[in-house]
Every structure is written in structure tokens, then in C-alpha cells.
């Protein structure tokens, strides 16, 4: 969770990947930098409305600047109707495809692991006890949303780690804004013109908004890691899991197609490494030790 999203917003901040049009261009860096500075300045030094709505204000100003600099093509908006209804199963009926199933199964395993990390970080930020019931409800809510979204041709839903950074920077921890925002998005989902406009937000604006949040998220992840006992075994497990999660996906293209989706996912690599090492170095030796004491 901690190291996956900062890399994503590093790419957005510079406008995508090297070789793409506008990558690290003066306009791209200008828009991303101004957006990030606005978020940081209002979140750290602002009060009241300025702090609470720092991300929304930065989004509006970043979009306006991008439009002025000619970085946004607004012509697709004219082709969309003002009102529209979702279409049930717009891509046809269900058909089972094993390779596709395995790919998405791995993706959902990664999403569940990420969600658990987001729940843990969220409980730490809000000083709320995280129990099994909250975890079950969270996973069930994400799964239900994904199923419903799939029926109307939408994307799956999952916990978004940057929200933790947004919570820390804005100081807003209440569920009420989330409920209100969800209701507004539900209503505005019937307005294709607006949806098209929102989807046209340039990558530098997104990167400029959420790079500060992602940076803040790193500290939340480190705070969670500090809860583990600081012995050599735990330090080795944490360090190796982070190193492999960062390095292995860079070489995923050289692996067979069957395992490439798994090895290209930083979250899954880190989780599998941590669980495997914890089992081999802590759980299994502990069982043998208790067994020897019992027999003795």
C-alpha cells in the first residue's frame, strides 16, 4: 500500500511515462507544481474552509490552468447527452474465461490486501478500534459495489489509499462528507456531460493533488510498521518485503504470462513475501519450539 501509490502519482505528476506527449514538459511541470503547492499551502497553513476544501480548490484551479494552457480538449463534451441512464450489461452476457478469471482473481486478492492496509491506516489516523466486524463490512461493501458496477458496465470499487493522506492533511475524519459526496456522485452519474468533463482532468493535476497525500501516506505506513517488535527477524521481514515489492515488478515482463499479473503487482509481492517469511521464520519455528517444550 505504502509504496505502490506514490510511484503512480510520481508518473502522473510528470504527465505519464517517458516518451509520452507532454511528459515533463514546462506546462506539465507548471500545472503539477502549482496544484501541489496549493494543496500543501492550504492544508498546512489554511484554516476553516480553505483547509477543509484544499483538494477541491486545487483541483478547480489546476483544471482551469490546464484549460488555459491548452492541455484539455473539451470537444468530446459536446457529443455527450445532458442526461443518461446506465445500460444493464452493456458488453453482453457472462462468459467464463479461465485466463481472464485468474488475472482478475489475482487483482482482487491484491485489492483485499490493500483494503486491509487502508483500514488499518484509517483506524490509526482516526483513533478508531478496528475489529473483525468493521473489516468484514468493509470488504463486503467493496465487493457489493464491484458486482453492481460490473452489471452496468462500470469499474470495480476498492479502498483508495490516498484518502488517508487527504484525511491527515485536511483534518476531516467524519463519514458525513463521504456520504454526501457519494450521494452527489450517484446523482451526477446520470449527467454524462459532467462525467466526461471530470474524466478529462489532466494527469499533472491528479499528480499534483495527490502526490502530497501519497507522501503523507508513507508516514502512516511507517507508523504502522513501528508497532511491530524491533527485533532482527521482524526487521528482515519488513525490509525484504519492501525491497522485493519495489524491484520484482520492474522485471515482470520477462516472466511467463501465467504468473506475470501476480509478479507485476507491488502490493501482492510485498504481502506474499511478508506472509511467507513470517510463517517460515516466526510461526513454524514457534510451533516446533512449543512442541519440544510440551514433549520435554
Secondary structure, 3 states (H helix, E strand, C coil): CHHHHHHHHHHHHCCCCCCCCCCCCHHHHHHHHHHHHHHHHHHHHCCCHHHHCHHHHHHHHHHHHHHHCCCCCCHHHHHCCCCCCCCCCCCCCCCCCHHHHHHHHHHHHHHHHHHHHHHHHHHHHHCCCCCHHHHHHHHHHHHHHHHHHHHCCCCCCCCCCHHHHHHHHHCCCCCHHHHHHHHHHHHHCCCHHHHHHHHCCCHHHHHHHHHHHHHHHHHHHHHHHCCCCCCHHHHHHHHHHHHHHHHHHHHHHHCCHHHHHHHCCHHHHHHHHHHHHHHHHHHHHHHHHHHHHHHC
